[in-house]
Amino acid sequence: MSNQNLNYWEEDEENWTYCYGNNGAEGIVKTGQYNMIMAGGGSHWWNYVIKKDGVYIQNINGLTKLNKMLVSSPDAYYISEQDLDYELKEEETDLFETITDCYEEQFNEYEENQYEEDDY
């Protein structure tokens, strides 16, 4: 297999978008969501957002639920929207499953904090 085939996600700009960063575990505890920064600096900014109940696109207009699978490239720098029945290629990951599994404790901590705030 050639290097070109190994990095198919870098060549396919129509279906794969570079991710500039995320808010990590602390952001989940504070906001209940994992943000992946896709574009910034002006009114064109947008993020992919993973919450415990699904995947969203966030922009200047707010959050919109996305009925797609977010797939991470093998190098973890690119993201692609795919149909929910998409079969992952080797080393690709379903970001919703990965993030909600890896950060289950932080999502739960956010929910517990919200419950405690509602008691007051």
C-alpha positions in Angstrom: 0.0 0.0 0.0 1.4 3.4 -0.9 1.7 6.4 1.4 -1.0 8.1 -0.7 -3.5 5.4 0.2 -2.5 5.6 3.9 -3.3 9.3 4.1 -6.6 9.2 2.1 -8.2 11.6 4.5 -5.7 14.4 3.8 -6.4 14.2 0.1 -10.2 14.1 0.3 -11.0 17.7 1.3 -14.7 17.2 0.4 -15.3 14.6 3.0 -12.6 15.2 5.7 -12.1 18.4 7.7 -9.1 19.3 9.8 -9.9 19.7 13.5 -8.0 22.5 15.2 -8.5 21.4 18.9 -11.0 20.5 21.6 -12.0 21.6 25.1 -11.0 18.3 26.8 -12.1 16.8 30.0 -12.4 20.1 32.0 -14.7 21.5 29.4 -17.1 18.5 29.7 -17.3 18.9 33.5 -18.1 22.7 33.0 -20.4 22.5 30.0 -21.6 18.9 29.5 -20.2 18.9 26.0 -17.0 18.0 24.2 -16.2 20.7 21.5 -14.1 20.1 18.5 -13.0 23.3 16.9 -13.4 23.2 13.2 -13.2 26.9 12.2 -12.8 30.1 14.2 -12.0 33.8 14.1 -15.1 35.5 12.9 -18.8 34.9 12.2 -17.8 31.7 10.2 -16.7 29.8 13.3 -18.2 26.3 13.9 -17.6 23.3 16.1 -18.6 19.7 16.2 -20.1 19.1 19.7 -20.6 15.7 21.4 -23.0 15.6 24.3 -24.2 12.5 26.1 -27.4 12.5 23.9 -25.8 12.9 20.5 -23.7 14.8 18.0 -24.3 18.5 17.1 -22.9 21.3 15.0 -22.5 24.5 16.9 -22.1 27.9 15.2 -23.3 31.5 15.5 -26.9 30.3 15.3 -26.6 27.8 18.2 -26.7 24.0 18.3 -28.2 21.7 15.6 -28.4 18.0 16.1 -26.6 16.0 13.5 -28.0 12.7 12.4 -24.6 11.4 11.2 -21.7 9.5 12.5 -18.6 11.6 13.2 -15.5 9.6 12.1 -12.0 10.4 13.1 -9.1 9.7 10.7 -6.4 7.2 11.8 -4.1 10.1 12.7 -6.9 11.8 14.7 -6.5 15.2 13.0 -9.4 15.0 10.5 -13.1 14.4 11.0 -15.7 13.2 8.5 -19.5 13.1 8.6 -20.8 9.7 7.5 -24.1 7.9 7.4 -25.1 6.1 10.6 -24.6 2.7 8.9 -21.0 3.6 7.7 -18.5 0.7 8.2 -15.4 2.1 9.8 -12.1 1.5 7.9 -9.1 0.2 9.8 -8.0 2.6 12.5 -10.9 5.0 12.0 -13.0 5.7 15.1 -16.6 6.6 15.8 -16.1 9.8 17.8 -19.4 9.7 19.6 -18.7 6.2 21.0 -15.0 7.0 21.7 -15.6 10.4 23.5 -18.6 9.2 25.5 -16.7 6.1 26.6 -13.4 7.8 27.4 -15.1 10.7 29.2 -18.0 8.9 30.9 -16.9 10.1 34.3 -16.7 13.7 33.3 -20.2 13.6 31.6 -21.6 12.0 34.8 -19.9 14.7 37.0 -21.5 17.4 34.9 -24.9 15.8 35.3 -24.4 15.5 39.0 -23.4 19.1 39.3 -26.6 20.1 37.4 -28.7 18.0 39.7 -27.1 19.6 42.8 -27.7 23.1 41.3 -31.4 22.3 40.7 -31.7 21.5 44.4 -31.1 25.1 45.4 
